[in-house]
């Protein structure tokens, strides 16, 4: 399965403290749910155990929003939650 990362998503990956590898893992093994505008959302929790914006978090959740294209996905954007 091919996973393409849209340029908008690449910007959000850097801004929100996620990696391309985490986005790919989220698409491949995360929970799938319906999203707005005919997109599909994917959600996966990761052990983090680090600081983000000067606060320590044990976990982070990556939500990737994608559209299906042929046999793969185009990831449009990503949201990261820390907890």
PDB file with SEQRES, HELIX, SHEET and CRYST1 records, atoms N, CA, C and O in Angstrom:
SEQRES   1 A   83  UNK UNK UNK UNK UNK UNK UNK UNK UNK UNK UNK UNK UNK          
SEQRES   2 A   83  UNK UNK UNK UNK UNK UNK UNK UNK UNK UNK UNK UNK UNK          
SEQRES   3 A   83  UNK UNK UNK UNK UNK UNK UNK UNK UNK UNK UNK UNK UNK          
SEQRES   4 A   83  UNK UNK UNK UNK UNK UNK UNK UNK UNK UNK UNK UNK UNK          
SEQRES   5 A   83  UNK UNK UNK UNK UNK UNK UNK UNK UNK UNK UNK UNK UNK          
SEQRES   6 A   83  UNK UNK UNK UNK UNK UNK UNK UNK UNK UNK UNK UNK UNK          
SEQRES   7 A   83  UNK UNK UNK UNK UNK                                          
HELIX    1 AA1 UNK A    7  UNK A   16  1                                  10    
HELIX    2 AA2 UNK A   20  UNK A   29  1                                  10    
HELIX    3 AA3 UNK A   36  UNK A   38  5                                   3    
SHEET    1 AA1 5 UNK A   3  UNK A   5  0                                        
SHEET    2 AA1 5 UNK A  72  UNK A  82  1                                        
SHEET    3 AA1 5 UNK A  55  UNK A  69 -1                                        
SHEET    4 AA1 5 UNK A  40  UNK A  52 -1                                        
SHEET    5 AA1 5 UNK A  31  UNK A  34 -1                                        
CRYST1    1.000    1.000    1.000  90.00  90.00  90.00 P 1           1          
ATOM      1  N   UNK A   1       0.837  -1.174   0.000  1.00  0.00           N  
ATOM      2  CA  UNK A   1       0.000   0.000   0.000  1.00  0.00           C  
ATOM      3  C   UNK A   1       0.884   1.241   0.000  1.00  0.00           C  
ATOM      4  O   UNK A   1       1.802   1.371   0.811  1.00  0.00           O  
ATOM      5  N   UNK A   2       0.591   2.142  -0.920  1.00  0.00           N  
ATOM      6  CA  UNK A   2       1.364   3.371  -1.021  1.00  0.00           C  
ATOM      7  C   UNK A   2       0.733   4.466  -0.161  1.00  0.00           C  
ATOM      8  O   UNK A   2      -0.485   4.649  -0.164  1.00  0.00           O  
ATOM      9  N   UNK A   3       1.567   5.180   0.564  1.00  0.00           N  
ATOM     10  CA  UNK A   3       1.104   6.304   1.378  1.00  0.00           C  
ATOM     11  C   UNK A   3       1.847   7.549   0.900  1.00  0.00           C  
ATOM     12  O   UNK A   3       3.069   7.642   1.013  1.00  0.00           O  
ATOM     13  N   UNK A   4       1.086   8.503   0.365  1.00  0.00           N  
ATOM     14  CA  UNK A   4       1.653   9.776  -0.068  1.00  0.00           C  
ATOM     15  C   UNK A   4       1.311  10.839   0.975  1.00  0.00           C  
ATOM     16  O   UNK A   4       0.212  10.856   1.529  1.00  0.00           O  
ATOM     17  N   UNK A   5       2.260  11.711   1.225  1.00  0.00           N  
ATOM     18  CA  UNK A   5       2.069  12.786   2.200  1.00  0.00           C  
ATOM     19  C   UNK A   5       1.942  14.108   1.445  1.00  0.00           C  
ATOM     20  O   UNK A   5       2.885  14.534   0.779  1.00  0.00           O  
ATOM     21  N   UNK A   6       0.796  14.749   1.544  1.00  0.00           N  
ATOM     22  CA  UNK A   6       0.548  16.040   0.895  1.00  0.00           C  
ATOM     23  C   UNK A   6       1.459  17.100   1.513  1.00  0.00           C  
ATOM     24  O   UNK A   6       1.836  16.983   2.679  1.00  0.00           O  
ATOM     25  N   UNK A   7       1.814  18.121   0.753  1.00  0.00           N  
ATOM     26  CA  UNK A   7       2.703  19.182   1.250  1.00  0.00           C  
ATOM     27  C   UNK A   7       2.114  19.897   2.475  1.00  0.00           C  
ATOM     28  O   UNK A   7       2.856  20.287   3.377  1.00  0.00           O  
ATOM     29  N   UNK A   8       0.805  20.069   2.511  1.00  0.00           N  
ATOM     30  CA  UNK A   8       0.163  20.678   3.690  1.00  0.00           C  
ATOM     31  C   UNK A   8       0.433  19.827   4.928  1.00  0.00           C  
ATOM     32  O   UNK A   8       0.716  20.353   6.005  1.00  0.00           O  
ATOM     33  N   UNK A   9       0.344  18.525   4.767  1.00  0.00           N  
ATOM     34  CA  UNK A   9       0.586  17.608   5.882  1.00  0.00           C  
ATOM     35  C   UNK A   9       2.041  17.678   6.342  1.00  0.00           C  
ATOM     36  O   UNK A   9       2.308  17.634   7.543  1.00  0.00           O  
ATOM     37  N   UNK A  10       2.967  17.785   5.420  1.00  0.00           N  
ATOM     38  CA  UNK A  10       4.388  17.886   5.787  1.00  0.00           C  
ATOM     39  C   UNK A  10       4.644  19.091   6.697  1.00  0.00           C  
ATOM     40  O   UNK A  10       5.418  19.007   7.650  1.00  0.00           O  
ATOM     41  N   UNK A  11       3.985  20.207   6.390  1.00  0.00           N  
ATOM     42  CA  UNK A  11       4.119  21.390   7.238  1.00  0.00           C  
ATOM     43  C   UNK A  11       3.550  21.136   8.631  1.00  0.00           C  
ATOM     44  O   UNK A  11       4.154  21.519   9.633  1.00  0.00           O  
ATOM     45  N   UNK A  12       2.395  20.493   8.689  1.00  0.00           N  
ATOM     46  CA  UNK A  12       1.755  20.221   9.979  1.00  0.00           C  
ATOM     47  C   UNK A  12       2.546  19.210  10.801  1.00  0.00           C  
ATOM     48  O   UNK A  12       2.570  19.298  12.029  1.00  0.00           O  
ATOM     49  N   UNK A  13       3.191  18.256  10.142  1.00  0.00           N  
ATOM     50  CA  UNK A  13       4.027  17.271  10.841  1.00  0.00           C  
ATOM     51  C   UNK A  13       5.095  18.003  11.651  1.00  0.00           C  
ATOM     52  O   UNK A  13       5.300  17.698  12.826  1.00  0.00           O  
ATOM     53  N   UNK A  14       5.767  18.955  11.036  1.00  0.00           N  
ATOM     54  CA  UNK A  14       6.823  19.695  11.728  1.00  0.00           C  
ATOM     55  C   UNK A  14       6.257  20.568  12.839  1.00  0.00           C  
ATOM     56  O   UNK A  14       6.812  20.614  13.936  1.00  0.00           O  
ATOM     57  N   UNK A  15       5.154  21.261  12.559  1.00  0.00           N  
ATOM     58  CA  UNK A  15       4.558  22.167  13.547  1.00  0.00           C  
ATOM     59  C   UNK A  15       4.049  21.426  14.777  1.00  0.00           C  
ATOM     60  O   UNK A  15       4.089  21.958  15.887  1.00  0.00           O  
ATOM     61  N   UNK A  16       3.574  20.209  14.584  1.00  0.00           N  
ATOM     62  CA  UNK A  16       2.838  19.514  15.642  1.00  0.00           C  
ATOM     63  C   UNK A  16       3.612  18.392  16.316  1.00  0.00           C  
ATOM     64  O   UNK A  16       3.059  17.657  17.134  1.00  0.00           O  
ATOM     65  N   UNK A  17       4.893  18.259  15.977  1.00  0.00           N  
ATOM     66  CA  UNK A  17       5.756  17.329  16.694  1.00  0.00           C  
ATOM     67  C   UNK A  17       5.568  15.864  16.358  1.00  0.00           C  
ATOM     68  O   UNK A  17       5.822  14.996  17.193  1.00  0.00           O  
ATOM     69  N   UNK A  18       5.139  15.588  15.175  1.00  0.00           N  
ATOM     70  CA  UNK A  18       4.946  14.216  14.715  1.00  0.00           C  
ATOM     71  C   UNK A  18       6.031  13.891  13.695  1.00  0.00           C  
ATOM     72  O   UNK A  18       6.703  14.797  13.202  1.00  0.00           O  
ATOM     73  N   UNK A  19       6.209  12.630  13.375  1.00  0.00           N  
ATOM     74  CA  UNK A  19       7.164  12.232  12.347  1.00  0.00           C  
ATOM     75  C   UNK A  19       6.417  11.563  11.190  1.00  0.00           C  
ATOM     76  O   UNK A  19       5.283  11.111  11.344  1.00  0.00           O  
ATOM     77  N   UNK A  20       7.063  11.512  10.051  1.00  0.00           N  
ATOM     78  CA  UNK A  20       6.477  10.813   8.899  1.00  0.00           C  
ATOM     79  C   UNK A  20       6.267   9.341   9.239  1.00  0.00           C  
ATOM     80  O   UNK A  20       5.255   8.755   8.853  1.00  0.00           O  
ATOM     81  N   UNK A  21       7.201   8.747   9.950  1.00  0.00           N  
ATOM     82  CA  UNK A  21       7.067   7.350  10.355  1.00  0.00           C  
ATOM     83  C   UNK A  21       5.838   7.114  11.228  1.00  0.00           C  
ATOM     84  O   UNK A  21       5.145   6.109  11.067  1.00  0.00           O  
ATOM     85  N   UNK A  22       5.566   8.036  12.151  1.00  0.00           N  
ATOM     86  CA  UNK A  22       4.375   7.906  12.992  1.00  0.00           C  
ATOM     87  C   UNK A  22       3.098   8.048  12.171  1.00  0.00           C  
ATOM     88  O   UNK A  22       2.117   7.348  12.420  1.00  0.00           O  
ATOM     89  N   UNK A  23       3.108   8.942  11.203  1.00  0.00           N  
ATOM     90  CA  UNK A  23       1.942   9.100  10.331  1.00  0.00           C  
ATOM     91  C   UNK A  23       1.712   7.815   9.543  1.00  0.00           C  
ATOM     92  O   UNK A  23       0.579   7.344   9.438  1.00  0.00           O  
ATOM     93  N   UNK A  24       2.773   7.250   8.994  1.00  0.00           N  
ATOM     94  CA  UNK A  24       2.640   6.002   8.235  1.00  0.00           C  
ATOM     95  C   UNK A  24       2.147   4.861   9.120  1.00  0.00           C  
ATOM     96  O   UNK A  24       1.284   4.088   8.701  1.00  0.00           O  
ATOM     97  N   UNK A  25       2.680   4.743  10.338  1.00  0.00           N  
ATOM     98  CA  UNK A  25       2.211   3.708  11.269  1.00  0.00           C  
ATOM     99  C   UNK A  25       0.745   3.908  11.615  1.00  0.00           C  
ATOM    100  O   UNK A  25      -0.001   2.938  11.748  1.00  0.00           O  
ATOM    101  N   UNK A  26       0.332   5.151  11.760  1.00  0.00           N  
ATOM    102  CA  UNK A  26      -1.057   5.456  12.080  1.00  0.00           C  
ATOM    103  C   UNK A  26      -1.978   4.997  10.950  1.00  0.00           C  
ATOM    104  O   UNK A  26      -3.034   4.418  11.205  1.00  0.00           O  
ATOM    105  N   UNK A  27      -1.582   5.251   9.712  1.00  0.00           N  
ATOM    106  CA  UNK A  27      -2.387   4.818   8.559  1.00  0.00           C  
ATOM    107  C   UNK A  27      -2.429   3.290   8.484  1.00  0.00           C  
ATOM    108  O   UNK A  27      -3.486   2.708   8.243  1.00  0.00           O  
ATOM    109  N   UNK A  28      -1.303   2.655   8.687  1.00  0.00           N  
ATOM    110  CA  UNK A  28      -1.220   1.199   8.523  1.00  0.00           C  
ATOM    111  C   UNK A  28      -1.848   0.408   9.661  1.00  0.00           C  
ATOM    112  O   UNK A  28      -2.434  -0.648   9.424  1.00  0.00           O  
ATOM    113  N   UNK A  29      -1.736   0.901  10.901  1.00  0.00           N  
ATOM    114  CA  UNK A  29      -2.169   0.080  12.038  1.00  0.00           C  
ATOM    115  C   UNK A  29      -3.119   0.779  12.996  1.00  0.00           C  
ATOM    116  O   UNK A  29      -3.532   0.188  13.993  1.00  0.00           O  
ATOM    117  N   UNK A  30      -3.474   2.032  12.711  1.00  0.00           N  
ATOM    118  CA  UNK A  30      -4.333   2.775  13.627  1.00  0.00           C  
ATOM    119  C   UNK A  30      -5.809   2.478  13.447  1.00  0.00           C  
ATOM    120  O   UNK A  30      -6.226   1.820  12.494  1.00  0.00           O  
ATOM    121  N   UNK A  31      -6.580   2.982  14.386  1.00  0.00           N  
ATOM    122  CA  UNK A  31      -8.039   2.891  14.336  1.00  0.00           C  
ATOM    123  C   UNK A  31      -8.544   3.789  13.208  1.00  0.00           C  
ATOM    124  O   UNK A  31      -8.050   4.904  13.040  1.00  0.00           O  
ATOM    125  N   UNK A  32      -9.504   3.325  12.447  1.00  0.00           N  
ATOM    126  CA  UNK A  32     -10.046   4.074  11.322  1.00  0.00           C  
ATOM    127  C   UNK A  32     -11.431   4.605  11.692  1.00  0.00           C  
ATOM    128  O   UNK A  32     -12.212   3.913  12.345  1.00  0.00           O  
ATOM    129  N   UNK A  33     -11.735   5.855  11.264  1.00  0.00           N  
ATOM    130  CA  UNK A  33     -13.050   6.436  11.541  1.00  0.00           C  
ATOM    131  C   UNK A  33     -13.421   7.413  10.429  1.00  0.00           C  
ATOM    132  O   UNK A  33     -12.540   7.979   9.782  1.00  0.00           O  
ATOM    133  N   UNK A  34     -14.731   7.616  10.201  1.00  0.00           N  
ATOM    134  CA  UNK A  34     -15.156   8.562   9.170  1.00  0.00           C  
ATOM    135  C   UNK A  34     -14.865   9.993   9.595  1.00  0.00           C  
ATOM    136  O   UNK A  34     -14.941  10.330  10.776  1.00  0.00           O  
ATOM    137  N   UNK A  35     -14.531  10.830   8.618  1.00  0.00           N  
ATOM    138  CA  UNK A  35     -14.214  12.232   8.895  1.00  0.00           C  
ATOM    139  C   UNK A  35     -14.979  13.126   7.913  1.00  0.00           C  
ATOM    140  O   UNK A  35     -15.633  12.634   6.994  1.00  0.00           O  
ATOM    141  N   UNK A  36     -14.888  14.425   8.118  1.00  0.00           N  
ATOM    142  CA  UNK A  36     -15.578  15.384   7.248  1.00  0.00           C  
ATOM    143  C   UNK A  36     -15.057  15.321   5.814  1.00  0.00           C  
ATOM    144  O   UNK A  36     -13.948  14.858   5.545  1.00  0.00           O  
ATOM    145  N   UNK A  37     -15.891  15.799   4.919  1.00  0.00           N  
ATOM    146  CA  UNK A  37     -15.549  15.988   3.508  1.00  0.00           C  
ATOM    147  C   UNK A  37     -15.177  14.683   2.812  1.00  0.00           C  
ATOM    148  O   UNK A  37     -14.383  14.688   1.872  1.00  0.00           O  
ATOM    149  N   UNK A  38     -15.740  13.571   3.263  1.00  0.00           N  
ATOM    150  CA  UNK A  38     -15.486  12.286   2.619  1.00  0.00           C  
ATOM    151  C   UNK A  38     -14.112  11.700   2.904  1.00  0.00           C  
ATOM    152  O   UNK A  38     -13.685  10.756   2.239  1.00  0.00           O  
ATOM    153  N   UNK A  39     -13.433  12.248   3.875  1.00  0.00           N  
ATOM    154  CA  UNK A  39     -12.105  11.736   4.233  1.00  0.00           C  
ATOM    155  C   UNK A  39     -12.231  10.623   5.265  1.00  0.00           C  
ATOM    156  O   UNK A  39     -13.284  10.420   5.869  1.00  0.00           O  
ATOM    157  N   UNK A  40     -11.139   9.919   5.447  1.00  0.00           N  
ATOM    158  CA  UNK A  40     -11.056   8.885   6.473  1.00  0.00           C  
ATOM    159  C   UNK A  40     -10.012   9.336   7.485  1.00  0.00           C  
ATOM    160  O   UNK A  40      -8.925   9.782   7.116  1.00  0.00           O  
ATOM    161  N   UNK A  41     -10.352   9.215   8.759  1.00  0.00           N  
ATOM    162  CA  UNK A  41      -9.406   9.528   9.822  1.00  0.00           C  
ATOM    163  C   UNK A  41      -8.790   8.251  10.367  1.00  0.00           C  
ATOM    164  O   UNK A  41      -9.420   7.193  10.396  1.00  0.00           O  
ATOM    165  N   UNK A  42      -7.563   8.376  10.791  1.00  0.00           N  
ATOM    166  CA  UNK A  42      -6.833   7.272  11.420  1.00  0.00           C  
ATOM    167  C   UNK A  42      -6.278   7.793  12.734  1.00  0.00           C  
ATOM    168  O   UNK A  42      -5.805   8.927  12.802  1.00  0.00           O  
ATOM    169  N   UNK A  43      -6.332   6.974  13.782  1.00  0.00           N  
ATOM    170  CA  UNK A  43      -5.893   7.414  15.106  1.00  0.00           C  
ATOM    171  C   UNK A  43      -5.023   6.332  15.743  1.00  0.00           C  
ATOM    172  O   UNK A  43      -5.358   5.148  15.702  1.00  0.00           O  
ATOM    173  N   UNK A  44      -3.904   6.753  16.330  1.00  0.00           N  
ATOM    174  CA  UNK A  44      -3.021   5.801  17.007  1.00  0.00           C  
ATOM    175  C   UNK A  44      -2.319   6.510  18.160  1.00  0.00           C  
ATOM    176  O   UNK A  44      -1.881   7.653  18.027  1.00  0.00           O  
ATOM    177  N   UNK A  45      -2.218   5.818  19.294  1.00  0.00           N  
ATOM    178  CA  UNK A  45      -1.493   6.327  20.457  1.00  0.00           C  
ATOM    179  C   UNK A  45      -0.067   5.804  20.453  1.00  0.00           C  
ATOM    180  O   UNK A  45       0.187   4.653  20.098  1.00  0.00           O  
ATOM    181  N   UNK A  46       0.856   6.664  20.851  1.00  0.00           N  
ATOM    182  CA  UNK A  46       2.269   6.322  20.953  1.00  0.00           C  
ATOM    183  C   UNK A  46       2.769   6.666  22.350  1.00  0.00           C  
ATOM    184  O   UNK A  46       2.335   7.654  22.941  1.00  0.00           O  
ATOM    185  N   UNK A  47       3.673   5.858  22.874  1.00  0.00           N  
ATOM    186  CA  UNK A  47       4.367   6.216  24.108  1.00  0.00           C  
ATOM    187  C   UNK A  47       5.332   7.338  23.754  1.00  0.00           C  
ATOM    188  O   UNK A  47       6.090   7.224  22.791  1.00  0.00           O  
ATOM    189  N   UNK A  48       5.308   8.416  24.523  1.00  0.00           N  
ATOM    190  CA  UNK A  48       6.110   9.593  24.192  1.00  0.00           C  
ATOM    191  C   UNK A  48       7.218   9.821  25.216  1.00  0.00           C  
ATOM    192  O   UNK A  48       8.391   9.859  24.844  1.00  0.00           O  
ATOM    193  N   UNK A  49       6.879   9.974  26.489  1.00  0.00           N  
ATOM    194  CA  UNK A  49       7.855  10.131  27.572  1.00  0.00           C  
ATOM    195  C   UNK A  49       8.876  11.236  27.296  1.00  0.00           C  
ATOM    196  O   UNK A  49      10.074  11.050  27.513  1.00  0.00           O  
ATOM    197  N   UNK A  50       8.391  12.396  26.812  1.00  0.00           N  
ATOM    198  CA  UNK A  50       9.266  13.520  26.501  1.00  0.00           C  
ATOM    199  C   UNK A  50       8.544  14.830  26.785  1.00  0.00           C  
ATOM    200  O   UNK A  50       7.367  14.852  27.148  1.00  0.00           O  
ATOM    201  N   UNK A  51       9.282  15.915  26.609  1.00  0.00           N  
ATOM    202  CA  UNK A  51       8.689  17.236  26.736  1.00  0.00           C  
ATOM    203  C   UNK A  51       8.240  17.738  25.373  1.00  0.00           C  
ATOM    204  O   UNK A  51       8.876  17.483  24.350  1.00  0.00           O  
ATOM    205  N   UNK A  52       7.128  18.457  25.390  1.00  0.00           N  
ATOM    206  CA  UNK A  52       6.654  19.178  24.215  1.00  0.00           C  
ATOM    207  C   UNK A  52       6.215  20.550  24.707  1.00  0.00           C  
ATOM    208  O   UNK A  52       5.367  20.648  25.594  1.00  0.00           O  
ATOM    209  N   UNK A  53       6.777  21.596  24.147  1.00  0.00           N  
ATOM    210  CA  UNK A  53       6.483  22.966  24.572  1.00  0.00           C  
ATOM    211  C   UNK A  53       6.646  23.140  26.088  1.00  0.00           C  
ATOM    212  O   UNK A  53       5.787  23.703  26.766  1.00  0.00           O  
ATOM    213  N   UNK A  54       7.762  22.643  26.584  1.00  0.00           N  
ATOM    214  CA  UNK A  54       8.180  22.778  27.987  1.00  0.00           C  
ATOM    215  C   UNK A  54       7.282  22.062  28.993  1.00  0.00           C  
ATOM    216  O   UNK A  54       7.275  22.410  30.174  1.00  0.00           O  
ATOM    217  N   UNK A  55       6.534  21.077  28.541  1.00  0.00           N  
ATOM    218  CA  UNK A  55       5.712  20.277  29.445  1.00  0.00           C  
ATOM    219  C   UNK A  55       5.928  18.802  29.118  1.00  0.00           C  
ATOM    220  O   UNK A  55       5.998  18.420  27.949  1.00  0.00           O  
ATOM    221  N   UNK A  56       6.034  17.973  30.163  1.00  0.00           N  
ATOM    222  CA  UNK A  56       6.296  16.546  29.994  1.00  0.00           C  
ATOM    223  C   UNK A  56       4.988  15.799  29.723  1.00  0.00           C  
ATOM    224  O   UNK A  56       3.976  16.017  30.390  1.00  0.00           O  
ATOM    225  N   UNK A  57       5.037  14.911  28.725  1.00  0.00           N  
ATOM    226  CA  UNK A  57       3.887  14.078  28.385  1.00  0.00           C  
ATOM    227  C   UNK A  57       4.322  12.625  28.274  1.00  0.00           C  
ATOM    228  O   UNK A  57       5.399  12.327  27.757  1.00  0.00           O  
ATOM    229  N   UNK A  58       3.495  11.741  28.752  1.00  0.00           N  
ATOM    230  CA  UNK A  58       3.780  10.311  28.671  1.00  0.00           C  
ATOM    231  C   UNK A  58       3.363   9.716  27.322  1.00  0.00           C  
ATOM    232  O   UNK A  58       3.985   8.771  26.837  1.00  0.00           O  
ATOM    233  N   UNK A  59       2.324  10.265  26.731  1.00  0.00           N  
ATOM    234  CA  UNK A  59       1.778   9.707  25.486  1.00  0.00           C  
ATOM    235  C   UNK A  59       1.467  10.811  24.493  1.00  0.00           C  
ATOM    236  O   UNK A  59       1.312  11.978  24.852  1.00  0.00           O  
ATOM    237  N   UNK A  60       1.383  10.410  23.240  1.00  0.00           N  
ATOM    238  CA  UNK A  60       0.847  11.316  22.235  1.00  0.00           C  
ATOM    239  C   UNK A  60      -0.027  10.511  21.298  1.00  0.00           C  
ATOM    240  O   UNK A  60       0.201   9.326  21.056  1.00  0.00           O  
ATOM    241  N   UNK A  61      -1.035  11.190  20.780  1.00  0.00           N  
ATOM    242  CA  UNK A  61      -1.964  10.556  19.855  1.00  0.00           C  
ATOM    243  C   UNK A  61      -1.849  11.266  18.518  1.00  0.00           C  
ATOM    244  O   UNK A  61      -1.920  12.493  18.447  1.00  0.00           O  
ATOM    245  N   UNK A  62      -1.671  10.493  17.468  1.00  0.00           N  
ATOM    246  CA  UNK A  62      -1.583  11.036  16.120  1.00  0.00           C  
ATOM    247  C   UNK A  62      -2.897  10.730  15.410  1.00  0.00           C  
ATOM    248  O   UNK A  62      -3.353   9.587  15.388  1.00  0.00           O  
ATOM    249  N   UNK A  63      -3.498  11.764  14.831  1.00  0.00           N  
ATOM    250  CA  UNK A  63      -4.671  11.608  13.988  1.00  0.00           C  
ATOM    251  C   UNK A  63      -4.289  12.079  12.596  1.00  0.00           C  
ATOM    252  O   UNK A  63      -3.900  13.231  12.401  1.00  0.00           O  
ATOM    253  N   UNK A  64      -4.402  11.182  11.637  1.00  0.00           N  
ATOM    254  CA  UNK A  64      -4.082  11.496  10.243  1.00  0.00           C  
ATOM    255  C   UNK A  64      -5.375  11.436   9.438  1.00  0.00           C  
ATOM    256  O   UNK A  64      -6.183  10.524   9.614  1.00  0.00           O  
ATOM    257  N   UNK A  65      -5.566  12.408   8.559  1.00  0.00           N  
ATOM    258  CA  UNK A  65      -6.765  12.472   7.731  1.00  0.00           C  
ATOM    259  C   UNK A  65      -6.351  12.311   6.275  1.00  0.00           C  
ATOM    260  O   UNK A  65      -5.486  13.028   5.772  1.00  0.00           O  
ATOM    261  N   UNK A  66      -6.994  11.348   5.609  1.00  0.00           N  
ATOM    262  CA  UNK A  66      -6.539  10.965   4.278  1.00  0.00           C  
ATOM    263  C   UNK A  66      -7.714  10.692   3.336  1.00  0.00           C  
ATOM    264  O   UNK A  66      -8.856  10.523   3.763  1.00  0.00           O  
ATOM    265  N   UNK A  67      -7.395  10.654   2.056  1.00  0.00           N  
ATOM    266  CA  UNK A  67      -8.339  10.215   1.025  1.00  0.00           C  
ATOM    267  C   UNK A  67      -7.711   9.025   0.307  1.00  0.00           C  
ATOM    268  O   UNK A  67      -6.497   8.955   0.120  1.00  0.00           O  
ATOM    269  N   UNK A  68      -8.562   8.105  -0.082  1.00  0.00           N  
ATOM    270  CA  UNK A  68      -8.064   6.914  -0.753  1.00  0.00           C  
ATOM    271  C   UNK A  68      -7.810   7.217  -2.231  1.00  0.00           C  
ATOM    272  O   UNK A  68      -8.599   7.896  -2.889  1.00  0.00           O  
ATOM    273  N   UNK A  69      -6.695   6.699  -2.730  1.00  0.00           N  
ATOM    274  CA  UNK A  69      -6.338   6.860  -4.132  1.00  0.00           C  
ATOM    275  C   UNK A  69      -5.792   5.541  -4.632  1.00  0.00           C  
ATOM    276  O   UNK A  69      -4.743   5.089  -4.174  1.00  0.00           O  
ATOM    277  N   UNK A  70      -6.496   4.914  -5.574  1.00  0.00           N  
ATOM    278  CA  UNK A  70      -6.110   3.601  -6.107  1.00  0.00           C  
ATOM    279  C   UNK A  70      -5.891   2.619  -4.960  1.00  0.00           C  
ATOM    280  O   UNK A  70      -6.821   2.331  -4.206  1.00  0.00           O  
ATOM    281  N   UNK A  71      -4.685   2.109  -4.824  1.00  0.00           N  
ATOM    282  CA  UNK A  71      -4.382   1.132  -3.780  1.00  0.00           C  
ATOM    283  C   UNK A  71      -3.702   1.753  -2.567  1.00  0.00           C  
ATOM    284  O   UNK A  71      -3.086   1.043  -1.772  1.00  0.00           O  
ATOM    285  N   UNK A  72      -3.809   3.062  -2.419  1.00  0.00           N  
ATOM    286  CA  UNK A  72      -3.112   3.707  -1.310  1.00  0.00           C  
ATOM    287  C   UNK A  72      -3.880   4.878  -0.755  1.00  0.00           C  
ATOM    288  O   UNK A  72      -5.087   5.006  -0.958  1.00  0.00           O  
ATOM    289  N   UNK A  73      -3.162   5.736  -0.047  1.00  0.00           N  
ATOM    290  CA  UNK A  73      -3.745   6.889   0.636  1.00  0.00           C  
ATOM    291  C   UNK A  73      -2.930   8.144   0.366  1.00  0.00           C  
ATOM    292  O   UNK A  73      -1.710   8.082   0.220  1.00  0.00           O  
ATOM    293  N   UNK A  74      -3.613   9.289   0.302  1.00  0.00           N  
ATOM    294  CA  UNK A  74      -2.965  10.595   0.315  1.00  0.00           C  
ATOM    295  C   UNK A  74      -3.335  11.226   1.655  1.00  0.00           C  
ATOM    296  O   UNK A  74      -4.510  11.475   1.926  1.00  0.00           O  
ATOM    297  N   UNK A  75      -2.334  11.482   2.485  1.00  0.00           N  
ATOM    298  CA  UNK A  75      -2.573  12.061   3.810  1.00  0.00           C  
ATOM    299  C   UNK A  75      -2.610  13.577   3.654  1.00  0.00           C  
ATOM    300  O   UNK A  75      -1.637  14.200   3.229  1.00  0.00           O  
ATOM    301  N   UNK A  76      -3.758  14.155   4.009  1.00  0.00           N  
ATOM    302  CA  UNK A  76      -3.994  15.581   3.813  1.00  0.00           C  
ATOM    303  C   UNK A  76      -3.474  16.414   4.978  1.00  0.00           C  
ATOM    304  O   UNK A  76      -2.836  17.446   4.772  1.00  0.00           O  
ATOM    305  N   UNK A  77      -3.745  15.970   6.194  1.00  0.00           N  
ATOM    306  CA  UNK A  77      -3.301  16.713   7.377  1.00  0.00           C  
ATOM    307  C   UNK A  77      -3.152  15.774   8.553  1.00  0.00           C  
ATOM    308  O   UNK A  77      -3.587  14.623   8.513  1.00  0.00           O  
ATOM    309  N   UNK A  78      -2.530  16.286   9.600  1.00  0.00           N  
ATOM    310  CA  UNK A  78      -2.307  15.503  10.810  1.00  0.00           C  
ATOM    311  C   UNK A  78      -2.512  16.402  12.033  1.00  0.00           C  
ATOM    312  O   UNK A  78      -2.170  17.584  12.025  1.00  0.00           O  
ATOM    313  N   UNK A  79      -3.073  15.811  13.067  1.00  0.00           N  
ATOM    314  CA  UNK A  79      -3.252  16.501  14.354  1.00  0.00           C  
ATOM    315  C   UNK A  79      -2.583  15.644  15.416  1.00  0.00           C  
ATOM    316  O   UNK A  79      -2.689  14.418  15.390  1.00  0.00           O  
ATOM    317  N   UNK A  80      -1.894  16.289  16.350  1.00  0.00           N  
ATOM    318  CA  UNK A  80      -1.225  15.557  17.425  1.00  0.00           C  
ATOM    319  C   UNK A  80      -1.765  16.037  18.761  1.00  0.00           C  
ATOM    320  O   UNK A  80      -1.834  17.238  19.024  1.00  0.00           O  
ATOM    321  N   UNK A  81      -2.147  15.080  19.605  1.00  0.00           N  
ATOM    322  CA  UNK A  81      -2.618  15.375  20.961  1.00  0.00           C  
ATOM    323  C   UNK A  81      -1.599  14.794  21.951  1.00  0.00           C  
ATOM    324  O   UNK A  81      -1.132  13.667  21.786  1.00  0.00           O  
ATOM    325  N   UNK A  82      -1.270  15.565  22.959  1.00  0.00           N  
ATOM    326  CA  UNK A  82      -0.323  15.111  23.986  1.00  0.00           C  
ATOM    327  C   UNK A  82      -1.072  14.941  25.301  1.00  0.00           C  
ATOM    328  O   UNK A  82      -1.897  15.776  25.671  1.00  0.00           O  
ATOM    329  N   UNK A  83      -0.773  13.844  26.004  1.00  0.00           N  
ATOM    330  CA  UNK A  83      -1.413  13.613  27.300  1.00  0.00           C  
ATOM    331  C   UNK A  83      -0.551  12.739  28.172  1.00  0.00           C  
ATOM    332  O   UNK A  83      -0.926  12.435  29.305  1.00  0.00           O  
TER     333      UNK A  83                                                      
END                                                                             
